[in-house]
Amino acid sequence: MKKAAVLFIILSLLFYACSKQESNPAESLIKTKLIGIVIDVNGKPVADVKITTEPETNTSTTNQLGIFELNNINAGIYKIIAEKNGYLKATTNAAVKYNDTTKVQIILRNLMSISGRVIDEITKEGIEGASIQIENYSSKILTGNNGIFHFDNVPAGANIFSVTKEKYAVKRESIFINPDKTSDYEIWLSNLTELQMIFVQGGSFKMGDTFGDGNYFEKPAHDVRLSSFYISKYEITQKNWIETMGNNPAKFWNDDNPVESITWNDAIEFCNQRSMLEGLQQCYRYEGGKIICDFNANGYRLPTEAEWEFAARGGLQSKNTKFSGSSNIAEVAWYYNNSDNSPHPVGLKLPNELGIHDMSGNVWEYCWDFYDENYYSQSPQQNPAGPSSGNSHVIRGGSWTDDAVFNKVYYRNYYETRARGSNVGLRIVRTAR
């Protein structure tokens, strides 16, 4: 019998029962009552369920039709709790009205033992050693031989399965657990999309306002020497983010658009998660309430402000342009005058001298450094990494919302650590070995 038909029959019986009871002269004085029905996720009635209410302790038990009734109950707002062995405890709220009959429906989720497989989309083979968790309901386990997994005490109904494995995209998938099905649940994983990285040969450059038209916080222009590093050819896209984090925080959804609406802490977590998925050393760790960066690790991290500007200027191949790759902003950047009020897919504008796209415009990009408007006057010459503390972090490059001046390669800006905006994203680097 279909679920809708079962529900119709049950609800009909419920209302019939209510009508019959209220027509009894002996019970006609009972005007304020709560009547409910308890069903499982397939719409079947659940008998012998203990019902209690808070704040007052009213109790009842469901009959064979899953129906319960509370008479002589005071009017008010109640939490109704349904409990039975073998089911996940359920609660719902109800406003009981004076001199009226209030009706509620509670869905009770069976607790089940289930099994399934995690499978490679390309080879069609089971994936051993994948980390899998049912969000909110289980600890992480590892898949066994042939990708087999087994869980106990899984609530029936829709559950979010989260799966991670090196070299594979993170998978967060909603799976409906049917009370009548205990096995053959399948989760398919796809390979990570490769992040294209550009090698930046280390060397010296003049950092800051080299054109004489900048702000005081872009001065003084000063000499900096950097070690070699790799930087992502494109801003991190929403596809990159989804594969790595399993979600999409962006406001302007498009796989090829840069991810945006992320905090600086989100960017740090992305770097560590991506490093883990690729079998690399994580650069970041929490220590004493602070985030510490290991610049010697081989994993992904945010660029320092100096690394970002060196790459944006074209590194040792720089042609000394105001914007990254050109002094004509329209050639290389999505900015206020041409963006049509939205970010754009990465890589559509011309690259700079190193082959890097969108370092001017599209979205601002987080850097590792805390922001200090006076830092340039005290910056070390070799591999500067910013002040040791602060309330905000440097962002660079300008965005689709900004005038040309903000898109200059030497323009400095900042963003609070926990803030997020639809014009702020990230680009990542790796230390070269």
VOLUMMAR-290993 format. One line per 2 residues: number of its first residue (from 1); their letters; for each residue x, y, z of C-alpha. Coordinates in nm, 4 decimals, always signed. Layout:
N
NUM = A = X,Y,Z  ...
! end
This chain:
433
1 = MK = +0.0000,+0.0000,+0.0000  +0.1346,+0.3457,-0.0884
3 = KA = +0.2442,+0.5816,+0.1889  -0.0156,+0.8459,+0.1050
5 = AV = -0.2955,+0.5883,+0.1203  -0.1752,+0.4573,+0.4563
7 = LF = -0.1642,+0.8102,+0.5993  -0.5139,+0.8852,+0.4710
9 = II = -0.6581,+0.5748,+0.6380  -0.4812,+0.6423,+0.9658
11 = LS = -0.5834,+1.0060,+0.9809  -0.9394,+0.9105,+0.8967
13 = LL = -0.9405,+0.6631,+1.1840  -0.7979,+0.9311,+1.4098
15 = FY = -1.0665,+1.1832,+1.3330  -1.3325,+0.9104,+1.3584
17 = AC = -1.2042,+0.8171,+1.7009  -1.2044,+1.1815,+1.8092
19 = SK = -1.5591,+1.2353,+1.6873  -1.6807,+0.9201,+1.8560
21 = QE = -1.5259,+1.0129,+2.1893  -1.6561,+1.3689,+2.1809
23 = SN = -2.0106,+1.2446,+2.1062  -2.0156,+1.0462,+2.4304
25 = PA = -2.2259,+1.2436,+2.6831  -2.0037,+1.1219,+2.9689
27 = ES = -1.7029,+1.2812,+2.8074  -1.8655,+1.5943,+2.6647
29 = LI = -1.7373,+1.8031,+2.9545  -1.3749,+1.7376,+2.8530
31 = KT = -1.3147,+2.0297,+2.6205  -0.9349,+2.0830,+2.6334
33 = KL = -0.7436,+1.7830,+2.5031  -0.4444,+1.6748,+2.2951
35 = IG = -0.4773,+1.3949,+2.0437  -0.1922,+1.2643,+1.8320
37 = IV = -0.0686,+0.9901,+1.6071  +0.2788,+0.8362,+1.5909
39 = ID = +0.4002,+0.6888,+1.2622  +0.7339,+0.5643,+1.1267
41 = VN = +0.9106,+0.7121,+0.8235  +0.7009,+0.4956,+0.5891
43 = GK = +0.3764,+0.6230,+0.7386  +0.2975,+0.3068,+0.9381
45 = PV = +0.1456,+0.3484,+1.2864  +0.3697,+0.2711,+1.5842
47 = AD = +0.2011,+0.1137,+1.8872  +0.3125,+0.1127,+2.2519
49 = VK = +0.4981,+0.4438,+2.2291  +0.5395,+0.6262,+2.5585
51 = IT = +0.4189,+0.9862,+2.5356  +0.5143,+1.2513,+2.7893
53 = TE = +0.4855,+1.6284,+2.7904  +0.6912,+1.9125,+2.9267
55 = PE = +0.6621,+2.1338,+3.1289  +0.3775,+1.9353,+3.2864
57 = TN = +0.4221,+1.5596,+3.3080  +0.1217,+1.4261,+3.1223
59 = TS = +0.1626,+1.0671,+3.0018  -0.0053,+0.8357,+2.7552
61 = TT = +0.0700,+0.5353,+2.5329  -0.0189,+0.4872,+2.1691
63 = NQ = -0.2697,+0.2162,+2.0755  -0.2456,-0.0254,+1.7817
65 = LG = -0.3343,+0.2554,+1.5424  -0.0512,+0.4693,+1.6809
67 = IF = -0.3013,+0.7077,+1.8433  -0.2665,+0.8690,+2.1858
69 = EL = -0.4921,+1.1046,+2.3781  -0.4352,+1.3391,+2.6709
71 = NN = -0.7476,+1.4699,+2.8460  -0.7846,+1.7353,+3.1152
73 = IN = -0.4665,+1.8994,+2.9922  -0.4099,+2.2660,+3.0651
75 = AG = -0.3884,+2.5084,+2.7754  -0.0355,+2.6170,+2.6871
77 = IY = +0.2781,+2.5401,+2.4859  +0.4094,+2.1865,+2.5288
79 = KI = +0.7048,+1.9798,+2.4202  +0.5728,+1.6330,+2.3385
81 = IA = +0.8220,+1.3482,+2.3720  +0.7739,+1.0098,+2.2059
83 = EK = +0.9912,+0.7161,+2.3161  +1.0086,+0.3467,+2.2344
85 = NG = +1.2923,+0.0950,+2.2390  +1.4396,+0.0481,+1.8939
87 = YL = +1.3471,+0.4017,+1.7822  +1.5146,+0.7410,+1.7986
89 = KA = +1.3436,+0.9592,+2.0591  +1.1328,+1.2254,+1.8882
91 = TT = +1.0015,+1.5571,+2.0120  +0.7585,+1.8110,+1.8747
93 = NA = +0.5960,+2.1266,+2.0046  +0.2246,+2.1943,+2.0235
95 = AV = +0.0094,+2.4867,+2.1309  -0.2862,+2.3423,+2.3231
97 = KY = -0.5818,+2.5772,+2.3105  -0.8382,+2.6128,+2.5842
99 = ND = -1.1737,+2.4481,+2.5187  -1.0409,+2.2903,+2.1980
101 = TT = -0.8934,+1.9655,+2.0665  -0.5328,+1.9930,+1.9426
103 = KV = -0.4065,+1.7291,+1.6998  -0.0402,+1.6461,+1.6303
105 = QI = +0.1568,+1.3963,+1.4251  +0.4944,+1.2595,+1.5346
107 = IL = +0.7319,+1.0656,+1.3120  +0.9373,+0.8091,+1.5001
109 = RN = +1.2539,+0.6885,+1.3258  +1.3465,+0.3208,+1.3573
111 = LM = +1.7029,+0.2516,+1.4733  +1.8580,+0.0085,+1.2296
113 = SI = +2.1715,-0.1833,+1.1417  +2.2674,-0.1208,+0.7798
115 = SG = +2.5486,-0.2083,+0.5413  +2.6683,-0.0857,+0.2039
117 = RV = +2.9686,-0.0045,-0.0149  +3.1784,+0.2961,-0.1150
119 = ID = +3.2603,+0.2627,-0.4858  +3.5003,+0.4278,-0.7315
121 = EI = +3.2995,+0.5928,-1.0120  +3.5642,+0.5085,-1.2735
123 = TK = +3.6801,+0.1566,-1.1836  +3.3468,+0.0502,-1.0305
125 = EG = +3.5482,-0.1186,-0.7541  +3.4981,-0.0857,-0.3807
127 = IE = +3.7240,+0.1632,-0.2013  +3.8924,+0.0302,+0.1096
129 = GA = +3.9968,+0.2688,+0.3879  +3.7492,+0.5471,+0.3108
131 = SI = +3.6425,+0.7463,+0.6180  +3.2642,+0.7516,+0.6455
133 = QI = +3.0300,+0.9124,+0.8962  +2.6562,+0.9636,+0.9281
135 = EN = +2.6366,+1.3272,+1.0333  +2.4850,+1.3834,+1.3795
137 = YS = +2.4444,+1.0110,+1.4448  +2.7728,+0.8205,+1.4211
139 = SK = +3.1456,+0.8243,+1.4756  +3.3759,+0.7914,+1.1777
141 = IL = +3.4556,+0.4414,+1.0574  +3.6763,+0.3100,+0.7774
143 = TG = +3.5425,+0.0993,+0.4946  +3.6735,-0.2562,+0.4837
145 = NN = +3.7615,-0.4933,+0.2049  +3.5784,-0.4133,-0.1207
147 = GI = +3.4571,-0.0838,+0.0299  +3.2076,-0.2472,+0.2672
149 = FH = +3.0740,-0.0435,+0.5604  +2.8395,-0.1329,+0.8472
151 = FD = +2.6579,+0.0918,+1.0945  +2.4397,+0.0108,+1.3953
153 = NV = +2.1664,+0.2310,+1.5436  +2.1107,+0.4363,+1.2299
155 = PA = +1.7770,+0.6259,+1.2355  +1.5532,+0.5446,+0.9404
157 = GA = +1.4724,+0.8279,+0.7031  +1.7001,+1.0832,+0.5363
159 = NI = +2.0585,+1.0915,+0.6649  +2.3655,+1.2801,+0.5457
161 = FS = +2.6589,+1.0475,+0.4778  +2.9994,+1.2186,+0.4685
163 = VT = +3.2862,+1.0309,+0.3027  +3.6530,+1.1279,+0.2637
165 = KE = +3.9439,+0.9428,+0.1078  +4.2802,+1.0567,-0.0257
167 = KY = +4.2748,+1.1400,-0.3974  +3.8934,+1.1540,-0.4026
169 = AV = +3.6489,+1.4421,-0.3863  +3.4666,+1.4725,-0.0546
171 = KR = +3.1157,+1.3301,-0.0776  +2.8200,+1.4516,+0.1281
173 = ES = +2.5114,+1.2669,+0.0183  +2.1587,+1.2431,+0.1533
175 = IF = +2.0475,+0.8782,+0.1635  +1.7008,+0.7654,+0.2670
177 = IN = +1.7261,+0.4655,+0.5005  +1.4191,+0.2517,+0.4525
179 = PD = +1.3015,+0.0535,+0.7579  +1.2440,-0.2412,+0.5239
181 = KT = +1.5967,-0.2333,+0.3767  +1.9126,-0.3190,+0.5722
183 = SD = +2.1802,-0.3605,+0.3036  +2.3077,-0.2583,-0.0411
185 = YE = +2.3409,+0.1145,+0.0253  +2.5949,+0.2564,-0.2219
187 = IW = +2.8051,+0.5745,-0.2228  +3.0073,+0.6603,-0.5322
189 = LS = +3.3274,+0.8668,-0.5167  +3.4928,+1.0635,-0.7969
191 = NL = +3.8567,+1.1649,-0.8323  +3.9701,+1.5095,-0.7226
193 = TE = +4.0032,+1.7679,-0.9962  +4.3676,+1.8678,-1.0211
195 = LQ = +4.4596,+2.2151,-0.8998  +4.6791,+2.3831,-1.1604
197 = MI = +4.9796,+2.5434,-0.9931  +5.2278,+2.7931,-1.1384
199 = FV = +5.5931,+2.7894,-1.0312  +5.7193,+3.1282,-0.9118
201 = QG = +6.0965,+3.1520,-0.9095  +6.2166,+3.3276,-0.5982
203 = GS = +6.4031,+3.6543,-0.6126  +6.3992,+4.0212,-0.5181
205 = FK = +6.1498,+4.2928,-0.6031  +6.0360,+4.6355,-0.4917
207 = MG = +5.7144,+4.5963,-0.2885  +5.4605,+4.8735,-0.2326
209 = DT = +5.3790,+5.1955,-0.4153  +5.6294,+5.2012,-0.6996
211 = FG = +5.4221,+5.4426,-0.9108  +5.4016,+5.7296,-0.6627
213 = DG = +5.0211,+5.7458,-0.6616  +4.9409,+5.5107,-0.3737
215 = NY = +4.8195,+5.5503,-0.0170  +5.0339,+5.6011,+0.2915
217 = FE = +4.9741,+5.2384,+0.3962  +5.1349,+5.1226,+0.0688
219 = KP = +5.4543,+5.3081,+0.1571  +5.7429,+5.3021,+0.1744
221 = AH = +5.8234,+5.0950,-0.1303  +6.0858,+4.8524,-0.0017
223 = DV = +6.3073,+4.5674,-0.1162  +6.1894,+4.2118,-0.0478
225 = RL = +6.3575,+3.8782,-0.1191  +6.1400,+3.5688,-0.1502
227 = SS = +6.2054,+3.1974,-0.1759  +6.0457,+3.0061,-0.4624
229 = FY = +5.6840,+2.8864,-0.4333  +5.3901,+2.7545,-0.6334
231 = IS = +5.0660,+2.9508,-0.6653  +4.7311,+2.8417,-0.8060
233 = KY = +4.6796,+2.9471,-1.1668  +4.3208,+3.0394,-1.0890
235 = EI = +4.1257,+3.1569,-0.7892  +3.9796,+2.8584,-0.6050
237 = TQ = +3.6541,+2.7752,-0.7775  +3.3293,+2.6575,-0.6299
239 = KN = +3.3920,+2.3159,-0.7846  +3.7304,+2.3012,-0.6086
241 = WI = +3.5628,+2.3998,-0.2826  +3.2768,+2.1494,-0.3096
243 = ET = +3.5171,+1.8646,-0.3873  +3.7306,+1.9583,-0.0877
245 = MG = +3.4790,+2.0720,+0.1745  +3.1546,+1.9052,+0.0655
247 = NN = +2.9514,+2.2283,+0.0658  +2.9144,+2.5518,-0.1280
249 = PA = +2.8953,+2.8782,+0.0690  +2.8944,+3.1023,-0.2394
251 = KF = +2.6191,+3.3511,-0.3153  +2.6687,+3.3421,-0.6933
253 = WN = +2.6480,+2.9707,-0.7740  +2.8527,+2.8465,-1.0679
255 = DD = +3.1074,+2.5635,-1.0621  +3.3639,+2.7741,-1.2492
257 = NP = +3.3121,+3.0950,-1.0520  +3.5510,+3.1686,-0.7672
259 = VE = +3.4205,+3.0558,-0.4316  +3.3211,+3.3547,-0.2163
261 = SI = +3.1328,+3.4366,+0.1034  +3.3974,+3.2553,+0.3092
263 = TW = +3.5824,+3.3671,+0.6211  +3.9591,+3.3681,+0.6636
265 = ND = +3.9220,+3.0689,+0.8962  +3.7240,+2.8887,+0.6255
267 = AI = +4.0147,+2.9483,+0.3873  +4.2591,+2.8020,+0.6402
269 = EF = +4.0410,+2.4921,+0.6803  +4.0237,+2.4524,+0.3032
271 = CN = +4.4039,+2.4508,+0.2811  +4.4377,+2.1827,+0.5488
273 = QR = +4.1542,+1.9689,+0.4106  +4.2913,+1.9838,+0.0571
275 = SM = +4.6380,+1.8929,+0.1818  +4.4933,+1.5918,+0.3638
277 = LE = +4.3016,+1.4763,+0.0564  +4.6179,+1.4904,-0.1530
279 = GL = +4.8328,+1.3144,+0.1069  +5.0367,+1.6266,+0.1852
281 = QQ = +5.1524,+1.7723,+0.5156  +4.9062,+2.0195,+0.6610
283 = CY = +5.0533,+2.3662,+0.7057  +4.8226,+2.4896,+0.9809
285 = RY = +4.7719,+2.3840,+1.3391  +4.5950,+2.5351,+1.6405
287 = EG = +4.8222,+2.6147,+1.9327  +4.7347,+2.8198,+2.2389
289 = GK = +4.4226,+2.9559,+2.0741  +4.6195,+3.0753,+1.7704
291 = II = +4.6691,+2.9373,+1.4203  +5.0328,+2.8578,+1.3477
293 = CD = +5.1675,+2.8118,+0.9940  +5.4489,+2.5667,+0.9163
295 = FN = +5.6057,+2.7232,+0.6078  +5.8258,+2.4157,+0.5627
297 = AN = +5.5301,+2.1787,+0.5194  +5.4599,+2.0659,+0.1638
299 = GY = +5.0844,+2.1190,+0.1801  +4.8661,+2.4098,+0.0745
301 = RL = +4.8518,+2.7449,+0.2502  +4.7493,+3.1045,+0.1894
303 = PT = +5.0124,+3.3265,+0.0264  +5.1904,+3.5812,+0.2375
305 = EA = +5.1166,+3.9359,+0.1307  +5.4650,+3.9608,-0.0196
307 = EW = +5.4245,+3.6347,-0.2140  +5.0900,+3.7520,-0.3433
309 = EF = +5.2244,+4.0854,-0.4694  +5.5352,+3.9279,-0.6244
311 = AA = +5.3198,+3.6801,-0.8188  +5.0673,+3.9482,-0.9177
313 = RG = +5.3473,+4.1676,-1.0559  +5.4709,+3.8781,-1.2696
315 = GL = +5.7627,+3.7690,-1.0521  +6.1029,+3.7953,-1.2205
317 = QS = +5.9270,+3.8381,-1.5541  +5.7430,+4.1526,-1.4422
319 = KN = +5.6747,+4.4233,-1.6990  +5.5912,+4.6691,-1.4185
321 = TK = +5.2202,+4.7100,-1.4957  +4.9701,+4.8674,-1.2571
323 = FS = +4.7318,+4.5748,-1.2813  +4.8252,+4.2090,-1.2896
325 = GS = +4.9331,+4.1502,-1.6496  +4.8442,+4.4867,-1.8032
327 = SN = +4.8102,+4.8575,-1.7399  +4.4752,+4.8345,-1.9194
329 = IA = +4.2482,+4.6994,-1.6485  +3.9755,+4.5830,-1.8878
331 = EV = +4.2144,+4.3275,-2.0397  +4.2855,+4.1443,-1.7152
333 = AW = +4.0153,+4.2184,-1.4571  +3.6469,+4.1939,-1.3812
335 = YY = +3.5824,+4.5138,-1.1914  +3.2981,+4.7598,-1.1303
337 = NN = +3.2818,+4.8975,-1.4847  +3.2563,+4.5633,-1.6674
339 = SD = +3.1410,+4.2977,-1.4195  +2.7639,+4.3495,-1.4606
341 = NS = +2.7356,+4.3292,-1.0819  +2.8575,+3.9731,-1.0379
343 = PH = +3.1755,+3.7644,-1.0303  +3.2682,+3.5642,-1.3404
345 = PV = +3.4137,+3.2219,-1.4205  +3.7875,+3.2168,-1.3622
347 = GL = +4.0382,+3.2455,-1.6438  +3.8325,+3.4458,-1.8942
349 = KL = +4.0596,+3.7498,-1.8790  +4.4211,+3.7591,-1.9992
351 = PN = +4.6831,+3.6110,-1.7638  +4.9824,+3.7975,-1.6294
353 = EL = +5.3463,+3.7366,-1.7213  +5.3557,+3.4103,-1.5246
355 = GI = +5.0323,+3.2756,-1.6714  +4.8234,+3.3520,-1.3605
357 = HD = +4.4644,+3.4719,-1.4090  +4.2429,+3.7147,-1.2149
359 = MS = +4.4993,+3.8507,-0.9706  +4.3351,+4.1836,-1.0398
361 = GN = +3.9568,+4.1816,-1.0055  +3.6874,+3.9123,-0.9809
363 = VW = +3.7203,+3.8538,-0.6027  +3.9533,+3.9775,-0.3326
365 = EY = +4.1975,+3.7091,-0.2193  +4.2927,+3.6301,+0.1403
367 = CW = +4.6557,+3.6432,+0.2492  +4.8138,+3.4866,+0.5567
369 = DF = +4.9284,+3.8174,+0.7083  +4.7591,+4.0159,+0.9794
371 = YD = +4.7011,+4.3704,+0.8577  +4.9015,+4.6625,+0.9907
373 = EN = +4.8958,+4.9862,+0.7957  +5.2486,+5.0686,+0.9170
375 = YY = +5.4005,+4.7253,+0.8537  +5.6008,+4.8284,+0.5468
377 = SQ = +5.8230,+5.0569,+0.7549  +5.9320,+4.7641,+0.9734
379 = SP = +5.8985,+4.4657,+0.7386  +6.1940,+4.2233,+0.7282
381 = QQ = +6.3569,+4.1937,+0.3895  +6.3665,+3.8130,+0.3674
383 = NP = +6.0331,+3.6279,+0.3313  +5.8169,+3.8690,+0.5364
385 = AG = +5.5047,+3.7054,+0.6798  +5.3290,+3.9989,+0.8431
387 = PS = +5.2753,+4.1078,+1.2059  +5.2499,+3.8462,+1.4823
389 = SG = +4.8958,+3.9493,+1.5787  +4.6012,+4.1610,+1.4747
391 = NS = +4.2240,+4.1775,+1.4328  +4.2068,+4.1603,+1.0529
393 = HV = +4.3873,+3.9887,+0.7685  +4.5186,+4.1278,+0.4427
395 = IR = +4.3119,+4.0844,+0.1264  +4.4513,+4.1684,-0.2149
397 = GG = +4.3585,+4.2133,-0.5789  +4.0315,+4.4044,-0.5831
399 = SW = +3.7037,+4.2599,-0.7033  +3.4006,+4.2832,-0.9295
401 = TD = +3.2497,+4.5439,-0.6945  +3.5450,+4.7847,-0.6989
403 = DA = +3.6781,+5.0741,-0.9023  +4.0089,+5.0377,-1.0854
405 = VF = +4.2158,+5.1918,-0.8058  +4.1391,+4.8979,-0.5754
407 = NK = +4.2580,+4.6478,-0.8378  +4.6162,+4.7753,-0.8566
409 = VY = +4.8828,+4.5149,-0.7755  +5.0114,+4.7200,-0.4822
411 = YR = +4.6753,+4.8231,-0.3297  +4.6371,+4.6935,+0.0282
413 = NY = +4.3098,+4.6127,+0.1975  +4.1943,+4.4107,+0.4985
415 = YE = +3.9017,+4.2030,+0.6213  +3.7986,+4.0929,+0.9691
417 = TR = +3.8796,+3.7306,+1.0432  +3.5184,+3.6200,+1.0831
419 = AR = +3.3662,+3.8375,+0.8120  +3.2448,+3.7015,+0.4788
421 = GS = +3.1368,+3.8708,+0.1593  +3.0334,+3.7827,-0.1949
423 = NV = +3.3438,+3.9596,-0.3282  +3.6072,+3.7804,-0.1163
425 = GL = +3.7638,+3.4437,-0.2015  +4.1089,+3.2848,-0.2068
427 = RI = +4.4075,+3.1624,-0.4013  +4.6527,+2.9117,-0.2537
429 = VR = +5.0267,+2.8415,-0.2601  +5.2750,+2.5667,-0.1782
431 = TA = +5.6329,+2.6114,-0.0652  +5.8719,+2.4955,-0.3384
433 = R = +6.1297,+2.2335,-0.2475
! end
